[in-house]
Amino acid sequence: MRHVRICRPFFLAAALAFGVSLLSCSDTGGKLDDEGKSKVQKYFSADEPGKWPDQAVDHDIKVSIIVDGKGKKGIEVSVPFTSAMNEQHYVEAMALTDEKGKQLAAVRFKRGEKANTIFPVTDKIRFPVYVVAKCNMHDMWRKKVTGEEKGKEGE
């Protein structure tokens, strides 16, 4: 699988269309490796917000495992954007990846659209997996999914 740096919405759409994995254009986030060289922080999270500590609450990905009325499982995902999601600040896409970063599923969102989706749990999915959300202003955010997150059943 090819890796592509996603810096512009057009390239993000092209990357999703051609099944390439997503990489952030972020800087180092102030992190250094053991030799004191800049270490690129590829993903951010509520626990490790890097250069975006003030945005961690809005970008903390929420996940739960759900089961529909037919017994099919899904990973329900949302990004809260409690204060500032709009036409200028929004989630461009979400992807489900395995531990090695291989993309298992992806969904794009229109400008200003709420960032909510359900990824079906198929035979190909082996937990843990990761949900990656690409914000148009604050880089890539990631959440680990163990498969044990509580959710809704029978809906």
The 8 nearest C-alpha neighbors of each residue, nearest first, counted from 0:
[[1, 19, 2, 20, 101, 18, 102, 3],
 [2, 0, 19, 20, 3, 18, 21, 14],
 [3, 1, 20, 19, 21, 0, 22, 4],
 [2, 4, 22, 21, 5, 20, 1, 19],
 [5, 3, 22, 23, 24, 6, 21, 2],
 [4, 6, 11, 23, 22, 7, 10, 3],
 [7, 5, 24, 4, 8, 10, 23, 11],
 [6, 8, 10, 9, 5, 11, 135, 12],
 [9, 7, 11, 10, 12, 6, 91, 135],
 [10, 8, 12, 11, 7, 13, 14, 6],
 [9, 11, 13, 12, 8, 7, 14, 5],
 [10, 12, 8, 14, 9, 13, 5, 15],
 [11, 13, 15, 9, 10, 14, 16, 8],
 [12, 14, 10, 16, 11, 15, 17, 9],
 [15, 13, 11, 19, 17, 16, 12, 10],
 [16, 14, 18, 12, 13, 17, 11, 19],
 [15, 17, 13, 14, 18, 12, 19, 11],
 [18, 16, 14, 15, 19, 13, 12, 20],
 [19, 17, 15, 16, 14, 20, 102, 0],
 [20, 18, 1, 14, 17, 2, 0, 15],
 [19, 21, 2, 102, 1, 3, 18, 22],
 [22, 20, 3, 2, 5, 4, 19, 23],
 [23, 21, 4, 5, 3, 20, 41, 24],
 [22, 24, 25, 41, 4, 5, 139, 138],
 [25, 23, 6, 4, 5, 26, 22, 138],
 [26, 24, 23, 138, 27, 41, 40, 39],
 [25, 27, 28, 39, 24, 40, 29, 41],
 [26, 28, 39, 29, 38, 40, 30, 37],
 [27, 29, 50, 49, 30, 26, 40, 39],
 [28, 30, 27, 31, 49, 50, 37, 38],
 [31, 29, 38, 28, 27, 37, 32, 39],
 [32, 30, 37, 38, 35, 36, 29, 33],
 [31, 33, 35, 34, 36, 38, 37, 30],
 [34, 32, 35, 31, 36, 38, 37, 30],
 [35, 33, 32, 36, 31, 37, 38, 30],
 [36, 34, 31, 32, 33, 37, 38, 30],
 [37, 35, 31, 32, 34, 38, 33, 30],
 [38, 36, 31, 27, 30, 32, 39, 35],
 [37, 39, 31, 30, 27, 32, 36, 40],
 [40, 38, 27, 41, 26, 37, 28, 30],
 [39, 41, 27, 42, 28, 38, 25, 26],
 [40, 42, 23, 39, 22, 25, 43, 139],
 [43, 41, 139, 140, 40, 141, 44, 23],
 [42, 44, 140, 48, 47, 141, 139, 49],
 [45, 43, 47, 48, 46, 140, 141, 59],
 [44, 46, 55, 59, 48, 47, 56, 43],
 [45, 47, 44, 48, 43, 55, 59, 49],
 [48, 46, 44, 49, 45, 43, 52, 55],
 [49, 47, 43, 52, 44, 51, 45, 55],
 [50, 48, 28, 51, 47, 43, 52, 29],
 [49, 51, 28, 52, 48, 29, 27, 53],
 [50, 52, 48, 54, 49, 53, 55, 137],
 [53, 51, 48, 55, 54, 50, 49, 45],
 [54, 52, 51, 55, 56, 48, 57, 50],
 [53, 55, 51, 52, 57, 56, 58, 48],
 [56, 54, 45, 58, 52, 57, 53, 59],
 [57, 55, 59, 58, 54, 45, 53, 80],
 [58, 56, 80, 54, 55, 79, 81, 59],
 [57, 59, 55, 56, 78, 60, 54, 80],
 [60, 58, 45, 56, 55, 57, 78, 44],
 [59, 61, 78, 77, 58, 142, 62, 76],
 [60, 62, 77, 76, 78, 59, 63, 79],
 [63, 61, 76, 75, 60, 74, 77, 64],
 [64, 62, 150, 148, 75, 149, 74, 65],
 [63, 65, 74, 150, 148, 73, 149, 75],
 [66, 64, 151, 150, 73, 72, 152, 74],
 [65, 67, 72, 152, 71, 70, 153, 73],
 [66, 68, 153, 154, 70, 69, 71, 152],
 [67, 69, 153, 154, 70, 66, 152, 71],
 [70, 68, 67, 71, 153, 66, 154, 72],
 [69, 71, 67, 68, 66, 72, 153, 152],
 [72, 70, 66, 67, 69, 73, 68, 120],
 [73, 71, 66, 120, 65, 119, 70, 67],
 [72, 74, 119, 120, 65, 118, 64, 117],
 [73, 75, 64, 118, 117, 63, 76, 65],
 [74, 76, 117, 63, 62, 116, 73, 64],
 [77, 75, 62, 116, 115, 61, 117, 74],
 [78, 76, 115, 61, 114, 60, 79, 116],
 [77, 79, 60, 114, 58, 80, 61, 59],
 [78, 80, 81, 57, 77, 58, 59, 60],
 [81, 79, 57, 84, 82, 83, 78, 58],
 [82, 80, 79, 57, 83, 84, 56, 78],
 [83, 81, 80, 84, 57, 79, 85, 56],
 [82, 84, 80, 85, 81, 88, 57, 89],
 [85, 83, 88, 89, 80, 82, 111, 86],
 [84, 86, 111, 88, 87, 89, 83, 110],
 [85, 87, 111, 110, 88, 89, 84, 112],
 [86, 88, 85, 89, 111, 110, 84, 135],
 [89, 87, 85, 84, 86, 135, 136, 83],
 [88, 90, 84, 111, 134, 135, 85, 91],
 [89, 91, 134, 133, 92, 114, 135, 132],
 [90, 92, 108, 133, 134, 107, 135, 89],
 [93, 91, 107, 133, 106, 108, 90, 132],
 [94, 92, 132, 131, 106, 105, 133, 107],
 [93, 95, 105, 131, 104, 130, 96, 106],
 [94, 96, 130, 104, 103, 129, 102, 105],
 [97, 95, 102, 129, 101, 100, 103, 128],
 [96, 98, 128, 100, 101, 99, 129, 102],
 [99, 97, 100, 128, 96, 127, 129, 101],
 [100, 98, 97, 101, 96, 102, 128, 129],
 [99, 101, 96, 97, 98, 102, 20, 129],
 [102, 100, 96, 97, 99, 103, 20, 98],
 [101, 103, 96, 104, 95, 20, 100, 94],
 [104, 102, 96, 95, 101, 97, 105, 94],
 [105, 103, 95, 94, 102, 106, 96, 118],
 [106, 104, 94, 93, 95, 107, 15, 103],
 [105, 107, 93, 92, 94, 108, 104, 116],
 [108, 106, 92, 91, 93, 109, 105, 12],
 [109, 107, 91, 92, 112, 110, 90, 106],
 [108, 110, 112, 111, 107, 91, 90, 113],
 [109, 111, 86, 112, 89, 108, 91, 87],
 [110, 112, 86, 85, 89, 109, 113, 84],
 [113, 111, 109, 110, 108, 114, 89, 90],
 [114, 112, 115, 111, 108, 90, 89, 84],
 [113, 115, 77, 78, 90, 112, 116, 108],
 [116, 114, 77, 76, 113, 78, 117, 75],
 [115, 117, 76, 75, 118, 77, 114, 106],
 [116, 118, 75, 74, 73, 76, 119, 115],
 [117, 119, 74, 73, 120, 75, 116, 104],
 [120, 118, 73, 121, 117, 72, 74, 71],
 [121, 119, 73, 72, 124, 118, 74, 122],
 [120, 122, 123, 124, 119, 72, 73, 125],
 [121, 123, 124, 120, 125, 119, 72, 126],
 [124, 122, 121, 125, 120, 103, 97, 126],
 [125, 123, 122, 121, 120, 126, 128, 103],
 [124, 126, 127, 123, 128, 97, 122, 146],
 [127, 125, 128, 145, 146, 124, 144, 97],
 [126, 128, 145, 144, 125, 146, 143, 98],
 [127, 129, 97, 126, 144, 96, 98, 143],
 [130, 128, 143, 96, 142, 144, 95, 97],
 [129, 131, 95, 142, 141, 94, 96, 143],
 [130, 132, 141, 94, 93, 140, 129, 95],
 [131, 133, 93, 140, 139, 92, 141, 134],
 [132, 134, 139, 92, 91, 90, 138, 93],
 [135, 133, 90, 137, 138, 136, 91, 89],
 [134, 136, 89, 91, 90, 137, 88, 133],
 [137, 135, 134, 138, 88, 89, 87, 133],
 [138, 136, 134, 135, 139, 51, 133, 54],
 [137, 139, 134, 133, 23, 136, 25, 135],
 [140, 138, 133, 42, 132, 23, 43, 134],
 [141, 139, 43, 132, 42, 44, 131, 133],
 [140, 142, 131, 130, 44, 42, 43, 132],
 [143, 141, 130, 129, 60, 144, 131, 44],
 [142, 144, 129, 128, 145, 130, 127, 141],
 [145, 143, 128, 127, 129, 146, 142, 126],
 [146, 144, 127, 147, 126, 143, 128, 148],
 [147, 145, 144, 148, 126, 127, 64, 128],
 [146, 148, 145, 149, 64, 144, 63, 150],
 [149, 147, 63, 64, 146, 150, 145, 62],
 [150, 148, 63, 64, 147, 151, 65, 146],
 [149, 151, 63, 64, 65, 148, 152, 66],
 [150, 152, 65, 66, 153, 154, 149, 64],
 [153, 151, 66, 65, 154, 67, 150, 68],
 [152, 154, 68, 67, 66, 151, 70, 69],
 [153, 67, 68, 152, 66, 151, 65, 69]]
